[in-house]
């Protein structure tokens, strides 16, 4: 572990002294954002060539614009833009995937039922087009929805299927590690953490992973922690 990471983790441990019933310390929240952002950065880097090969240049360009709107919390604009694009391109996998993600995040305008509807369409068209990547994404998102709806065993099954489709993709492995960690089955969680580190050796330190996965409901739900992201990144830069 680097000295910077040691110092940062030491600061987190010193600050985190509230009772379990209290709201999480802001610095702990900030750590979780930074860890999740690292996951996303690696995933985007790892998938860039494969995704670009699967999406048309138009879908890639427009998808980035819509993703930017979602990341900036301009959800109404993102929803209108997606509606326009799906009217013109109803089978474009990039747009169906973004619509599913938006319906998972955007409450009350979105809902898990809407997300499942678009996920089903996404999966059907991805299978029709022999597109393993978007099939894996749809199944993984279905697993997240199942978890958030309280169907834990079903969510695990979805994560396993997603992992089977692409054994190097980071999110199914993270979701499986988190599934076991939240149940206190740390030996099983560690097996999946080892798989992650075999593919991404610089992702995180093991202790960070276990702490992160035991506390998080979902690796993809970053909206709650967005205000703390800048704080943690600034702290790292200072050190």
C-alpha positions in Angstrom: 0.0 0.0 0.0 1.4 3.4 -0.9 2.2 6.0 1.8 -0.5 8.2 0.4 -3.1 5.4 0.7 -1.9 4.5 4.2 -2.2 8.2 5.4 -5.6 8.5 3.8 -6.9 5.3 5.3 -5.4 6.3 8.7 -7.3 9.6 8.6 -10.5 7.7 7.7 -10.1 5.4 10.7 -9.4 8.2 13.1 -12.4 10.2 11.9 -14.9 7.3 11.9 -15.9 7.1 15.6 -19.6 7.3 15.5 -22.0 4.7 16.7 -23.4 2.2 14.1 -26.8 3.9 14.3 -25.4 7.3 13.4 -25.1 8.7 9.9 -21.9 7.6 8.2 -19.0 10.0 8.7 -18.6 12.2 5.6 -15.1 11.1 5.1 -16.2 7.5 5.0 -18.7 8.4 2.4 -16.0 10.3 0.5 -13.8 7.2 0.5 -16.7 5.1 -0.9 -17.1 7.6 -3.7 -13.4 7.5 -4.5 -13.4 3.7 -4.5 -16.4 3.4 -6.7 -15.1 6.1 -9.1 -11.9 4.0 -9.4 -14.0 1.0 -10.3 -15.8 3.0 -13.0 -12.6 4.5 -14.4 -11.0 1.0 -14.8 -14.2 -0.4 -16.3 -14.4 2.3 -18.8 -10.8 2.0 -19.8 -11.0 -1.8 -20.0 -14.2 -1.8 -22.1 -13.4 1.2 -24.3 -12.1 -0.7 -27.4 -14.8 -3.4 -27.1 -17.6 -1.0 -26.6 -16.5 1.3 -29.5 -16.4 -1.8 -31.7 -19.9 -2.6 -30.8 -21.6 0.8 -30.9 -22.0 2.9 -34.1 -20.1 6.2 -34.2 -23.4 8.0 -33.9 -24.5 6.0 -30.9 -21.1 6.4 -29.3 -21.1 10.2 -29.7 -24.7 10.8 -28.6 -24.4 8.2 -25.8 -21.5 10.2 -24.3 -23.6 13.4 -24.5 -26.5 11.8 -22.7 -24.2 10.1 -20.1 -22.8 13.6 -19.4 -26.3 14.9 -18.7 -27.0 12.0 -16.3 -23.7 12.5 -14.5 -24.5 16.2 -14.1 -27.9 15.3 -12.7 -29.7 16.9 -15.6 -32.0 14.0 -15.7 -35.0 15.7 -17.3 -32.9 16.7 -20.3 -31.4 13.2 -20.5 -34.8 11.7 -20.4 -36.1 13.9 -23.3 -33.0 13.3 -25.3 -33.3 9.5 -24.9 -37.0 9.6 -25.8 -36.0 11.4 -29.1 -33.2 9.0 -29.9 -35.2 5.8 -29.1 -38.0 7.1 -31.3 -35.5 7.3 -34.2 -33.4 4.3 -33.2 -35.5 1.9 -31.2 -33.0 -1.0 -31.4 -29.9 1.0 -30.5 -28.3 -0.9 -27.6 -26.4 2.1 -26.2 -29.7 4.1 -25.9 -31.6 1.2 -24.4 -28.9 0.7 -21.9 -28.9 4.3 -20.9 -32.7 4.3 -20.6 -32.5 1.3 -18.3 -29.9 3.0 -16.1 -31.9 6.3 -16.0 -35.0 4.5 -14.9 -33.0 2.8 -12.1 -31.7 6.1 -10.9 -34.3 8.8 -11.6 -37.1 8.8 -8.9 -40.0 9.4 -9.1 -40.0 9.6 -12.9 -38.2 6.3 -13.3 -39.0 3.0 -11.6 -37.6 -0.5 -11.3 -40.5 -1.7 -13.4 -39.6 0.6 -16.2 -36.0 -0.3 -15.9 -36.9 -4.0 -16.1 -39.0 -3.4 -19.2 -36.1 -1.7 -21.0 -33.6 -4.3 -19.6 -35.7 -7.0 -21.2 -35.8 -5.2 -24.5 -32.1 -4.5 -24.3 -31.3 -8.2 -23.6 -33.6 -9.5 -26.3 -32.0 -7.2 -29.0 -28.5 -7.9 -27.7 -29.0 -11.6 -28.0 -30.5 -11.1 -31.5 -27.4 -9.1 -32.5 -25.1 -11.6 -30.7 -23.8 -8.8 -28.5 -22.3 -10.4 -25.4 -21.3 -7.1 -23.8 -24.8 -5.6 -23.6 -26.4 -9.0 -22.7 -24.0 -9.0 -19.7 -24.8 -5.4 -18.8 -28.6 -6.0 -18.9 -28.3 -9.2 -16.7 -26.1 -7.4 -14.2 -28.5 -4.5 -13.9 -31.4 -7.0 -13.5 -29.3 -8.4 -10.6 -28.9 -5.0 -9.0 -32.7 -4.4 -9.2 -33.4 -7.8 -7.7 -31.0 -7.0 -4.8 -32.7 -3.6 -4.2 -36.1 -5.3 -4.2 -35.0 -7.8 -1.6 -34.6 -10.9 -3.9 -31.0 -11.7 -2.8 -30.7 -15.3 -4.2 -32.1 -14.2 -7.5 -29.7 -11.2 -7.6 -26.8 -13.6 -7.0 -27.9 -15.8 -9.9 -28.0 -12.8 -12.2 -24.5 -11.8 -11.1 -23.2 -15.3 -11.8 -24.7 -15.3 -15.3 -23.2 -11.9 -16.0 -19.8 -13.1 -14.8 -20.1 -16.3 -17.0 -20.7 -14.1 -20.1 -17.6 -12.0 -19.4 -15.2 -13.3 -16.8 -12.9 -10.3 -17.0 -15.6 -7.6 -16.6 -15.2 -6.0 -13.2 -18.8 -5.2 -12.2 -20.2 -8.8 -11.9 -17.2 -9.7 -9.8 -17.7 -6.6 -7.5 -21.4 -7.4 -7.2 -20.6 -11.0 -6.2 -17.9 -10.0 -3.7 -20.4 -7.5 -2.3 -23.2 -10.0 -2.1 -21.1 -12.3 0.1 -19.5 -9.5 2.1 -22.9 -8.0 3.1 -23.9 -11.5 4.4 -20.7 -11.7 6.5 -19.3 -14.6 4.3 -15.9 -13.0 4.0 -14.0 -16.1 2.8 -16.3 -16.3 -0.2 -16.1 -12.6 -0.7 -12.3 -12.8 -0.6 -12.4 -15.4 -3.5 -14.1 -12.8 -5.7 -11.9 -10.0 -4.5 -8.9 -12.2 -5.5 -10.4 -12.6 -9.0 -10.8 -8.8 -9.2 -7.2 -8.3 -8.2 -5.9 -10.9 -10.6 -7.4 -8.9 -13.4 -6.9 -5.4 -11.9 -4.0 -5.6 -9.5 -4.0 -1.9 -8.7 -7.7 -1.6 -8.1 -7.8 -1.4 -4.3 -6.2 -2.8 -1.1 -8.1 -5.8 0.2 -9.1 -4.1 3.5 -10.6 -1.2 1.6 -12.6 -3.6 -0.7 -14.1 -5.5 2.2 -15.1 -2.4 4.1 -16.5 -0.8 1.0 -18.5 -3.8 -0.2 -20.0 -4.5 3.3 -21.4 -1.0 3.5 -22.6 -0.3 0.0 -26.0 -1.3 -1.3 -24.9 -1.1 -4.9 -21.7 -0.2 -6.6 -23.5 1.7 -9.3 -25.5 4.0 -7.0 -23.2 7.0 -6.6 -25.8 9.8 -6.5 -26.1 9.9 -2.8 -22.3 10.4 -2.4 -21.7 12.8 -5.2 -21.2 15.9 -2.9 -18.3 14.2 -1.2 -16.3 13.2 -4.3 -14.5 16.5 -4.7 -13.5 16.5 -1.0 -11.8 13.1 -1.2 -10.1 13.8 -4.5 -8.7 17.1 -3.1 -7.5 15.3 0.0 -5.6 12.8 -2.1 -4.0 15.6 -4.3 -2.9 17.4 -1.1 -0.9 14.3 0.1 
